[in-house]
Amino acid sequence: MDLHYKQEVTVGALVLVGATLFVVGTLWLGGKDFSHTSPAVAIAFADAGTLKRGSPVKISGVQLGTVEGIDFESYGRVIVRVTLDETIVPKRDAAAELATVGLVADAIVNFNPGQAPEPLPDGTVIQGTVARGITDIGTEIGDQAKQLLGGLNKVEYERLSRDLSRTLDAFQRLASVYSDTKAGPVAELTTTMGSLQRVSARIDSVLAAAQLERTLRAADSMMATLTKLSGEAQSTAKQLDQLLSKVNRGEGTLGKFASDTLFYENAQKLLKSLQEFVDDIKKHPGKIGITVKLF
């Protein structure tokens, strides 16, 4: 046998040993007990929950076994096989309970070996029970809280309904009081409004009378002024008539001016001479001498 072949055999043997140790260690960590050959005890549960292979089996709080396997038989029936310490001998009245521990609800099996003198017959399946866990307690507390809140809401709704009914009754009574026009506040309000209308009418009449009196006084004053102006106009017209009569008779300056034809002819000649003088100056502007004297 050469050296290369020996190395291959050695490596193969080490691999087999390592694989064996790995399998055995895995089984041991999973709860497999190799120290005894006690037969497995079968327990039927309605629900396995979080129970798994290797979960602890405790007796009076001490772990004295592990879960060997879990088999589903039918809905509501799961068979759990457990192995116990060789010092534990299950009796005919043995019992088991599935419980949870910790906040993560790890499942364990609480096993009661029993007190009967007869041992548990081979192949007997113990009917187990499921203890209430934290989740179940929380669910129950939630249901109770829901019922409590429902009761409180019902009481509150009933109280609110009664208060609303009383409020509506009071509002209806108030509406009936205010709808009565013969008595109550509406009647008083009607009387007050009538009195207010009469007072308003009286105030209007007083104001109208005062306004009429002021208008009449103003009209009287205007008529007096017109009468005075008419008298003055008549006096002025009379004086103007007298003046025109004198003018027509040739009395006074205006009369003489209007009746004297010679004055009119002289005025015409004067105007004609002035016009000729102006025209001559326009034609011969140098004829007019300007004398400057120095003192």
Secondary structure, DSSP 8 states (H G I E B T S, - for coil): --HHHHHHHHHHHHHHHHHHHHHHHHHHHTT---S-----EEEEES--TT--TT-EEEETTEEEEEEEEEEEEETTEEEEEEEE-TT---BTT-EEEEEEETTTTEEEEEEE----SSB--TT-EEE-EE---HHHHHHHHHHHHHHHHHHHHHHHHHHHHHHHHHHHHHHHHHHHHHH-SSSSHHHHHHHHHHHHHHHHHHHHHHHHHHHHHHHHHHHHHHHHHHHHHHHHHHHHHHHHHHHHHHHHHT-HHHHHHHH-HHHHHHHHHHHHHHHHHHHHHHH-GGGS-------
